[in-house]
Amino acid sequence: MSAVLDHHDAHDHHDHHAPTGWRRWVYATNHKDIGTLYLLFSFVMLMIGGVLALGIRAELFQPGLQLVNPELFNQLTTMHGLIMVFGAIMPAFVGFANWMIPLQIGASDMAFARMNNFSFWLMIPAALMLVTSFFMPGGAPAAGWTLYAPLTLQMGPSMDAGIFAMHILGASSIMGSINIIVTILNMRAPGMTLMKMPMFCWTWLITAYLLIAVMPVLAGAITMTLTDRHFGTSFFNPAGGGDPVMYQHIFWFFGHPEVYIMILPAFGIISQVVPAFSRKKLFGYASMVYATGSIAILSFVVWAHHMFTTGMPVTGQLFFMYSTMLIAVPTGVKIFNWIATMWKGSMTFETPMLWSVGFIFVFTIGGFTGLILSVAPIDINFQDTYYVVAHFHYVLVAGSLFAMFAGVYYWLPKWTGVMYSETRGKIHFWWSMISFNITFFPMHFLGLAGMPRRYADYPMQFADFNAIASVGAFAFGIAQVYFFVAVILPAMRGQGEKAAQKPWDGAEGLEWEVPSPAPFHTFETPPKLDATATKIVA
């Protein structure tokens, strides 16, 4: 009997220690390890996508063809978009979800641990297919990241690899979303009602439903493209009675909710960080939840604002114009709620707060430039110009990416157990903020002056602003290398002063109730919560 007990004790003891070596990562089922894998993967993809972007900016540094031919230039723009959206931004937010959602709701892990592992490892072959498409006959896909027909029907074999990669990434997203929904709905600690959940969990719950709704739509569009290419169908081929504009409708019915998939988790992170450093509760919690839901629902009825120049009837233009203006309302509610949270708070500006305030400032600019594009006659003039490029980079870089940096600096002490260097964090922030604006602000003026996007060459009158933008882009790229070398590597090695369990005195939530670094297993028995569901009562 004692031998059995000894064995049982040993087994229990073993459970509390992470497996070691490569098996820990390849067979990972622990939400923290999988979250780490997602975050590292997305950073690698951010660097690859960034190198492609710098190829674009190097070519556009001055008029004339300098470094690449127009075909390769189009491959760079296409693959930069695909890799950044599907390889960098989306996986990074899934990494945050994996790390933080179980900690924030008092769950022991994600609901489906093995599926969690599978959804991560699916991304590796997909990423390899995307990146290696440059070396296939005819080069990488060059149809733009939107993969519009009829260009996609004329591409070489790399187009098929790209379609296959998108299918795999979509399957990964759907599995991750199912996992997140089941975890949030079924595994919250007793006493944590939905309306007591942290905002980050709310934004991810709504995002996960969006993903499940729209990833199959993208899969349908690219599958039709595939059958048009190889199996004699004519969905998008006018020669056989098909319609290339139908592709645009299907794609943007996916693509517009996708934009919100990439920004809602960012809103969630900002809604965690701003109250912590304002030392106040989030202003208007319920209205934040309803605003998030409203954005998600409205995102399904605005898709054709990307298509004002396709010849839609005026009534269609009016509908999509008004619905697009309407979606600015819940977004504005969020901005005002963050500002009201900061109002008369005891604010301090540690690095996470700097990124959050920077996010609010620059994201608001991106929002206004988008609101202007919602007006159909204006949009028709700016369609496919650098004004649009400036707008969506203000939303996606200054939106999604800046919010991620806020989240990384905010939770890094909890992840690694050491404090990052505040000085280095602030250098990274100001360097990124200034170089970002130097890169993308001039593009508004280029667009207003009529410079079209996805062109490898341009006339002399656009030279000055393009040169400025290219210099800014290289500075911005180097800033992210600095971030990895000066902030992430030391933290991963455990260099720095030891982090307290709750390093930010204004922070609230269950993640600050466990030690730093967060133990391999947390909340093995559901914690008993106080009335606010932010603290554990013994």
Disulfide bonds with the S-S distance in Angstrom:
none
